[in-house]
Amino acid sequence: MKRTLIINCKIINEGKIEENDILIEDGIIQKIGKNLGTEGLSETIDAQGRYLMPGVIDDQVHFREPGLTHKADIASESRAAVAGGTTSFMEMPNTVPNALTQELLEDKYQIAKQNSWANFSFFMGGSNDNYDEAMKTDLKNVCGLKLFMGSSTGNMLVDNPNTLEKIFGNFSGLIATHCEDEATVKANLEHFKSLYENTTPPFDIHAQIRNIEACYLSSKMASDLAKKHKTRLHILHISTGKELELFDNSIPLEQKHLTSEVCVHHLYFDAEDYKKLGVKIKCNPAIKANQRDMLFEGLLNDKLDIIATDHAPHTQEEKSQDYWSAPAGLPLVQHSLQVMLDFYNKGKISLEKIVEKMAHAPAKCFKINKRGFIREGYWADLVLLDLNKPQTVEPSNIYCKAAWSPFEGKTFKDQVYLTMVSGQIVYKEGNFTPSQNSQRLTFDRN
């Protein structure tokens, strides 16, 4: 039995910050308290007054494996994730081939079992013609069914009204949606292409093509379908203030049938940032003008339930193309927690709220077994924060395979000191320790 004792830490958990020690046995938190004893210990970690939080659970990443591994793979991106304090991730089905059959979905789990630094789950993909396969999804061992209600990627657009009615009416698990109205986006794209066929388009053209109306129309359609069929719906990467009217903050998260996610880049960047960063911050849905304050308010008042990344890396060469050719998406998983700590340092959010939205809420929303909290009997997915050690983002400390970041050159005031996954230290002060302790997430669902 491996016994680890963490002493002298300030634990951020369930709305409180308390000084306590933690005893871990074989990856499980056994005791939380003081004077827990030293008998039979394998290791003692002296936190020296640092803050300890449950590991971040990122419910939306694109790690590109299989099929797109020149940009990223499960090993490289999960390594970047643990360096940033993310101990569990849920990955999207738009790999190559798309995860549209149970066999292809299981292939991804087998890759992660061998290569992932963090705990993992993978969404089953939905399409216009894989209804029977989607219905076979094991709800206790798969995070959910992903529907692209907007052709953000490949051929996974689900736009057949009959298919949508059938899926929403019969799928008993969680459906996660990418919501952008296809007709609106296409019309805008054709209009702007004709306007700027022979000249450079305006810096914020992406925000005009994938505009507020496109997001709202699709999110409204999805929420109406969910209400009609009493479906458990989770709408990903909300990017507009207008969409907030679709969500209810009057009931506890555990009782919600309609939940939402906001991503760090929609909280951090504004359309003006295209002037400096250009297509580096081109993403779907787009970063738009004058939405950040409304999104932050929605986060604080619980209309937005979860903070995630939509980590979607492309190579520097791919991102160096012009607007019309450059792909959408940016690498974020390594710096999401630092971005939120940056907001904490500016007085915009508390440490307790960050932990709620990045760890507790994903665990509640997806009903993840024994993760997302610092509780006795739960897995020890833990992150020690050093709130007095600045870190500048530069190529030498970027760990995703694409090797660039939209935060390059920024100095964060805080950084992750140590990350533990299922009781094993995998990252400490810039050093990685390979571990076979990452596990497939399971879900407490009927």
C-alpha positions as CSV (number, residue, x, y, z in Angstrom):
1,M,0.0,0.0,0.0
2,K,1.3,3.4,-1.0
3,R,0.6,6.0,1.7
4,T,1.2,9.7,1.0
5,L,0.7,12.6,3.5
6,I,0.3,16.2,2.3
7,I,0.9,18.6,5.2
8,N,0.6,22.4,5.7
9,C,-1.8,23.2,2.8
10,K,-4.7,25.6,2.5
11,I,-7.5,23.5,0.9
12,I,-9.9,25.2,-1.5
13,N,-13.0,23.0,-1.5
14,E,-16.7,23.3,-1.5
15,G,-16.9,27.0,-0.9
16,K,-14.3,27.2,1.9
17,I,-10.6,27.5,2.4
18,E,-9.3,25.6,5.4
19,E,-5.8,24.6,6.6
20,N,-5.6,20.8,6.9
21,D,-3.5,17.8,6.0
22,I,-4.5,15.0,3.7
23,L,-3.7,11.3,3.9
24,I,-3.8,9.3,0.7
25,E,-3.7,5.5,0.4
26,D,-3.4,3.8,-2.9
27,G,-4.7,6.8,-4.7
28,I,-7.8,7.4,-2.5
29,I,-8.1,10.2,0.1
30,Q,-8.5,8.4,3.4
31,K,-8.4,11.2,5.9
32,I,-8.6,15.0,6.0
33,G,-7.6,16.7,9.2
34,K,-4.7,17.5,11.5
35,N,-2.1,15.2,13.1
36,L,-2.8,12.3,10.8
37,G,0.3,10.4,11.8
38,T,3.4,9.3,10.0
39,E,3.3,5.5,10.4
40,G,4.0,3.5,7.2
41,L,4.2,6.6,4.9
42,S,5.7,6.2,1.5
43,E,6.1,10.0,1.1
44,T,5.4,13.3,2.8
45,I,4.7,16.4,0.7
46,D,5.1,19.7,2.6
47,A,2.9,22.2,0.9
48,Q,4.6,25.0,2.9
49,G,1.3,27.0,3.0
50,R,0.4,26.6,-0.7
51,Y,-3.2,26.4,-1.8
52,L,-4.5,22.9,-2.7
53,M,-7.5,22.3,-4.9
54,P,-9.1,19.4,-6.7
55,G,-7.8,18.9,-10.2
56,V,-9.5,20.8,-13.1
57,I,-11.9,18.7,-15.1
58,D,-12.0,20.0,-18.7
59,D,-15.2,18.8,-20.4
60,Q,-14.3,19.9,-23.9
61,V,-10.9,19.2,-25.6
62,H,-9.7,18.1,-29.0
63,F,-6.6,16.0,-28.7
64,R,-6.6,15.1,-32.4
65,E,-5.9,11.3,-32.1
66,P,-6.4,9.3,-34.2
67,G,-5.8,10.8,-37.6
68,L,-4.6,14.3,-36.9
69,T,-1.5,13.6,-34.9
70,H,0.7,16.0,-36.7
71,K,-1.1,18.7,-34.6
72,A,-1.5,16.9,-31.3
73,D,-2.0,13.5,-29.7
74,I,-3.4,12.2,-26.5
75,A,0.1,11.9,-24.9
76,S,1.3,15.3,-25.8
77,E,-1.9,17.2,-24.9
78,S,-2.6,15.4,-21.7
79,R,0.9,16.1,-20.6
80,A,0.3,19.8,-21.3
81,A,-3.0,19.4,-19.4
82,V,-1.4,18.1,-16.1
83,A,1.2,20.9,-16.3
84,G,-1.7,23.3,-16.1
85,G,-3.6,21.5,-13.3
86,T,-6.1,19.6,-15.4
87,T,-6.4,16.1,-14.1
88,S,-9.3,14.8,-16.2
89,F,-10.6,15.6,-19.7
90,M,-13.4,14.7,-22.0
91,E,-12.5,14.6,-25.6
92,M,-14.5,15.3,-28.8
93,P,-15.4,12.8,-31.6
94,N,-14.2,14.8,-34.6
95,T,-11.0,12.8,-35.0
96,V,-10.2,10.9,-38.2
97,P,-12.0,8.7,-38.5
98,N,-14.9,10.4,-36.6
99,A,-16.0,8.4,-33.5
100,L,-19.3,7.5,-34.9
101,T,-19.3,3.8,-34.0
102,Q,-18.9,2.1,-30.7
103,E,-15.8,0.3,-32.1
104,L,-14.1,3.5,-33.2
105,L,-15.0,5.1,-29.8
106,E,-13.4,2.2,-27.9
107,D,-10.3,2.6,-30.0
108,K,-9.7,6.0,-28.5
109,Y,-10.1,4.6,-25.0
110,Q,-7.5,2.0,-25.7
111,I,-5.0,4.7,-26.9
112,A,-5.7,6.8,-23.8
113,K,-5.3,3.8,-21.5
114,Q,-1.7,3.4,-22.8
115,N,-0.7,7.0,-23.3
116,S,-2.7,9.5,-21.2
117,W,-1.2,11.5,-18.4
118,A,-4.6,12.5,-17.1
119,N,-7.9,10.7,-16.4
120,F,-10.0,10.5,-19.6
121,S,-13.4,10.1,-21.2
122,F,-14.5,10.4,-24.9
123,F,-17.7,11.6,-26.3
124,M,-19.6,9.4,-28.8
125,G,-20.3,11.3,-32.0
126,G,-23.7,11.8,-33.5
127,S,-24.5,12.3,-37.2
128,N,-27.5,12.3,-39.5
129,D,-27.2,8.6,-40.0
130,N,-25.7,6.8,-37.0
131,Y,-28.8,6.8,-34.7
132,D,-28.6,3.1,-33.9
133,E,-24.9,3.3,-33.0
134,A,-25.5,6.3,-30.8
135,M,-28.2,4.5,-28.8
136,K,-25.7,1.8,-27.9
137,T,-23.6,4.3,-25.8
138,D,-22.8,3.0,-22.3
139,L,-23.9,5.9,-20.1
140,K,-21.9,4.7,-17.1
141,N,-18.6,4.6,-19.0
142,V,-19.0,7.4,-21.6
143,C,-19.4,11.0,-20.8
144,G,-22.1,11.8,-23.4
145,L,-23.2,12.2,-27.0
146,K,-21.8,15.1,-29.0
147,L,-23.9,16.8,-31.7
148,F,-22.4,19.5,-34.0
149,M,-25.5,21.7,-34.7
150,G,-23.3,23.8,-37.0
151,S,-20.7,22.5,-39.4
152,S,-17.7,23.5,-37.3
153,T,-15.9,20.4,-38.2
154,G,-15.7,17.8,-41.0
155,N,-18.9,16.0,-42.0
156,M,-20.4,15.7,-38.5
157,L,-23.1,18.3,-39.0
158,V,-26.4,17.1,-37.6
159,D,-29.0,19.2,-39.4
160,N,-31.8,16.8,-40.3
161,P,-34.9,17.8,-38.2
162,N,-36.2,14.3,-38.1
163,T,-32.8,13.0,-36.8
164,L,-32.7,15.7,-34.1
165,E,-36.2,15.0,-33.0
166,K,-35.4,11.3,-32.8
167,I,-32.1,11.7,-30.9
168,F,-33.5,14.3,-28.4
169,G,-36.6,12.2,-27.9
170,N,-34.8,8.9,-27.2
171,F,-31.3,9.4,-26.0
172,S,-31.4,8.9,-22.2
173,G,-27.9,10.3,-21.4
174,L,-26.3,13.7,-21.6
175,I,-26.2,15.4,-25.0
176,A,-23.6,18.1,-25.6
177,T,-24.0,20.4,-28.5
178,H,-22.0,22.8,-30.5
179,C,-24.6,25.5,-31.5
180,E,-24.2,27.8,-34.5
181,D,-27.0,28.1,-37.0
182,E,-25.7,26.7,-40.3
183,A,-27.9,28.8,-42.6
184,T,-26.9,32.0,-40.9
185,V,-23.2,31.2,-41.1
186,K,-23.4,30.2,-44.7
187,A,-25.2,33.3,-45.8
188,N,-22.8,35.5,-43.9
189,L,-19.8,33.7,-45.4
190,E,-21.1,34.1,-48.9
191,H,-21.8,37.8,-48.4
192,F,-18.4,38.6,-46.9
193,K,-16.5,36.5,-49.5
194,S,-18.1,38.5,-52.3
195,L,-17.3,41.7,-50.6
196,Y,-13.6,40.9,-49.9
197,E,-12.9,38.6,-52.8
198,N,-9.9,40.7,-54.0
199,T,-8.9,42.5,-50.8
200,T,-8.0,41.9,-47.2
201,P,-11.0,41.4,-45.0
202,P,-11.5,43.4,-41.8
203,F,-9.7,42.2,-38.7
204,D,-12.9,41.1,-37.0
205,I,-14.6,39.4,-39.9
206,H,-14.8,36.0,-38.1
207,A,-17.0,37.6,-35.5
208,Q,-19.2,39.0,-38.2
209,I,-19.6,35.8,-40.0
210,R,-20.2,33.6,-36.9
211,N,-22.2,36.3,-35.2
212,I,-24.5,36.6,-32.2
213,E,-27.6,35.6,-34.2
214,A,-26.1,32.4,-35.4
215,C,-25.3,31.3,-31.9
216,Y,-28.6,32.3,-30.4
217,L,-30.7,30.7,-33.1
218,S,-29.0,27.3,-32.7
219,S,-28.8,27.4,-28.9
220,K,-32.5,28.3,-28.8
221,M,-33.4,25.4,-31.1
222,A,-31.4,23.0,-29.0
223,S,-32.9,24.2,-25.7
224,D,-36.4,24.0,-27.2
225,L,-35.9,20.4,-28.3
226,A,-34.5,19.6,-24.9
227,K,-37.5,21.1,-23.1
228,K,-39.9,19.4,-25.4
229,H,-38.4,15.9,-24.9
230,K,-37.1,16.5,-21.3
231,T,-33.6,15.7,-22.6
232,R,-30.5,16.2,-20.5
233,L,-28.7,18.9,-22.6
234,H,-25.4,20.6,-22.1
235,I,-24.6,23.5,-24.5
236,L,-20.9,24.0,-25.0
237,H,-18.8,27.2,-25.4
238,I,-21.5,29.9,-24.9
239,S,-20.0,33.0,-26.5
240,T,-22.8,35.6,-26.4
241,G,-24.7,37.5,-23.7
242,K,-27.9,37.0,-25.5
243,E,-27.8,33.2,-25.0
244,L,-27.8,33.6,-21.3
245,E,-31.5,34.2,-21.3
246,L,-31.9,30.5,-22.2
247,F,-30.5,29.3,-18.9
248,D,-32.0,29.1,-15.4
249,N,-30.0,30.0,-12.3
250,S,-32.8,29.5,-9.8
251,I,-32.2,25.8,-9.1
252,P,-29.2,23.8,-8.0
253,L,-26.9,22.4,-10.7
254,E,-27.8,18.8,-9.8
255,Q,-31.5,19.6,-10.7
256,K,-30.8,21.2,-14.0
257,H,-31.8,19.5,-17.3
258,L,-30.2,22.3,-19.3
259,T,-26.6,23.3,-18.5
260,S,-24.0,25.5,-20.1
261,E,-20.3,25.9,-20.5
262,V,-18.1,29.0,-21.1
263,C,-14.5,28.8,-22.3
264,V,-11.6,30.7,-21.0
265,H,-10.8,32.4,-24.4
266,H,-14.4,33.9,-24.6
267,L,-13.9,35.3,-21.1
268,Y,-10.4,36.6,-21.9
269,F,-10.3,37.9,-25.5
270,D,-12.4,40.4,-27.3
271,A,-12.8,41.2,-31.0
272,E,-10.2,43.9,-30.7
273,D,-7.6,41.2,-30.0
274,Y,-7.9,40.1,-33.6
275,K,-5.8,43.3,-34.4
276,K,-2.8,41.8,-32.6
277,L,-3.4,38.0,-32.8
278,G,-5.3,37.7,-36.0
279,V,-6.3,34.1,-37.0
280,K,-4.4,32.8,-34.0
281,I,-7.6,33.4,-32.1
282,K,-9.9,32.3,-34.9
283,C,-12.2,29.7,-33.3
284,N,-15.8,28.5,-33.5
285,P,-17.9,29.9,-32.1
286,A,-16.1,33.2,-32.7
287,I,-14.7,35.6,-30.1
288,K,-17.0,38.6,-30.5
289,A,-17.1,42.2,-29.5
290,N,-18.4,43.4,-26.2
291,Q,-19.5,39.9,-24.8
292,R,-16.9,39.3,-22.1
293,D,-18.5,41.3,-19.3
294,M,-21.9,39.7,-19.9
295,L,-20.3,36.2,-20.0
296,F,-18.4,36.9,-16.8
297,E,-21.6,38.1,-15.1
298,G,-23.4,34.9,-16.3
299,L,-20.5,32.8,-14.8
300,L,-20.8,34.5,-11.4
301,N,-24.6,34.3,-11.3
302,D,-24.6,30.6,-12.3
303,K,-26.3,30.9,-15.6
304,L,-23.0,29.5,-17.0
305,D,-22.2,26.4,-15.1
306,I,-18.7,25.2,-16.2
307,I,-15.4,26.7,-17.3
308,A,-13.6,24.7,-20.0
309,T,-11.2,25.3,-22.9
310,D,-12.3,23.7,-26.2
311,H,-8.6,23.1,-26.6
312,A,-8.2,22.7,-30.4
313,P,-4.6,22.9,-31.5
314,H,-3.3,23.5,-35.1
315,T,0.3,23.8,-36.2
316,Q,1.9,27.2,-36.5
317,E,2.1,26.6,-40.2
318,E,-1.6,26.0,-40.5
319,K,-2.3,29.1,-38.4
320,S,0.0,31.3,-40.4
321,Q,-2.3,31.2,-43.5
322,D,-4.7,33.9,-44.4
323,Y,-8.1,34.3,-42.8
324,W,-10.0,32.2,-45.4
325,S,-7.6,29.3,-45.2
326,A,-6.5,29.2,-41.6
327,P,-8.4,26.6,-39.5
328,A,-10.4,27.5,-36.4
329,G,-9.2,26.6,-32.9
330,L,-6.4,27.3,-30.5
331,P,-4.4,25.5,-27.8
332,L,-5.6,26.4,-24.3
333,V,-5.5,23.4,-21.9
334,Q,-2.1,24.2,-20.3
335,H,-3.1,27.8,-19.3
336,S,-6.8,27.7,-18.5
337,L,-6.3,27.7,-14.7
338,Q,-3.7,30.4,-14.9
339,V,-6.1,32.5,-16.9
340,M,-8.7,32.2,-14.2
341,L,-6.1,32.9,-11.5
342,D,-5.3,36.1,-13.5
343,F,-8.9,37.1,-13.1
344,Y,-8.6,36.3,-9.4
345,N,-5.7,38.6,-9.1
346,K,-7.7,41.3,-10.7
347,G,-10.5,40.9,-8.1
348,K,-13.0,39.5,-10.6
349,I,-13.5,36.0,-9.1
350,S,-12.7,34.2,-5.9
351,L,-10.5,31.1,-5.6
352,E,-13.6,29.2,-4.3
353,K,-15.6,30.1,-7.4
354,I,-12.8,29.0,-9.7
355,V,-12.7,25.6,-8.0
356,E,-16.5,25.4,-8.2
357,K,-16.6,26.1,-11.9
358,M,-13.6,24.1,-13.0
359,A,-13.8,21.0,-10.7
360,H,-17.0,20.7,-8.7
361,A,-19.4,21.7,-11.4
362,P,-18.1,19.4,-14.2
363,A,-18.2,16.5,-11.6
364,K,-21.9,17.3,-10.8
365,C,-22.9,18.1,-14.3
366,F,-21.7,14.8,-15.7
367,K,-22.2,12.8,-12.5
368,I,-18.6,11.7,-12.4
369,N,-17.8,9.0,-9.8
370,K,-15.6,10.1,-6.9
371,R,-13.8,13.0,-8.6
372,G,-14.0,16.8,-8.6
373,F,-13.9,17.3,-4.8
374,I,-11.5,16.9,-1.9
375,R,-13.4,14.4,0.1
376,E,-12.6,11.2,2.1
377,G,-13.2,8.2,-0.2
378,Y,-12.6,10.2,-3.4
379,W,-9.7,9.8,-5.8
380,A,-6.7,12.1,-5.1
381,D,-6.8,14.3,-8.2
382,L,-5.0,17.3,-6.6
383,V,-3.2,20.5,-7.6
384,L,-0.9,22.6,-5.5
385,L,-0.8,26.3,-6.5
386,D,2.1,28.6,-6.1
387,L,0.5,32.0,-5.9
388,N,3.7,33.9,-5.4
389,K,5.8,32.6,-8.3
390,P,5.3,34.4,-11.7
391,Q,5.7,32.5,-14.9
392,T,6.1,33.9,-18.4
393,V,4.6,31.9,-21.3
394,E,7.4,31.2,-23.8
395,P,8.2,28.4,-26.2
396,S,10.5,26.6,-23.7
397,N,7.6,26.0,-21.3
398,I,4.7,25.3,-23.8
399,Y,4.1,21.5,-23.8
400,C,1.4,21.0,-26.4
401,K,2.6,19.5,-29.6
402,A,1.7,22.6,-31.6
403,A,4.3,24.5,-29.5
404,W,2.6,27.9,-29.4
405,S,0.0,29.7,-27.3
406,P,-2.1,32.8,-27.7
407,F,-0.7,33.8,-24.3
408,E,2.9,33.8,-25.4
409,G,4.8,36.6,-23.8
410,K,2.3,37.1,-21.0
411,T,3.5,36.8,-17.4
412,F,1.1,35.2,-15.1
413,K,1.5,36.0,-11.4
414,D,0.8,32.4,-10.3
415,Q,1.5,28.9,-11.5
416,V,0.9,25.2,-10.9
417,Y,3.5,23.8,-8.5
418,L,2.4,20.2,-8.4
419,T,-0.3,18.0,-10.0
420,M,-1.4,14.6,-8.7
421,V,-3.5,12.2,-10.8
422,S,-5.3,9.4,-9.0
423,G,-2.8,9.7,-6.1
424,Q,0.4,9.8,-8.2
425,I,2.5,13.0,-8.7
426,V,2.8,13.5,-12.5
427,Y,4.1,17.1,-12.6
428,K,6.2,19.1,-10.2
429,E,8.0,22.4,-10.8
430,G,8.4,21.9,-14.5
431,N,9.3,18.2,-14.3
432,F,7.2,15.3,-15.3
433,T,7.0,11.8,-13.8
434,P,5.3,9.2,-16.0
435,S,2.5,7.3,-14.3
436,Q,0.2,4.5,-15.2
437,N,-2.3,5.7,-12.7
438,S,-4.6,7.7,-15.1
439,Q,-8.0,6.1,-15.4
440,R,-11.1,6.0,-17.5
441,L,-13.8,8.2,-15.9
442,T,-17.0,6.5,-14.8
443,F,-20.4,8.0,-14.2
444,D,-23.0,7.6,-11.5
445,R,-26.1,7.3,-13.8
446,N,-29.2,5.1,-13.6
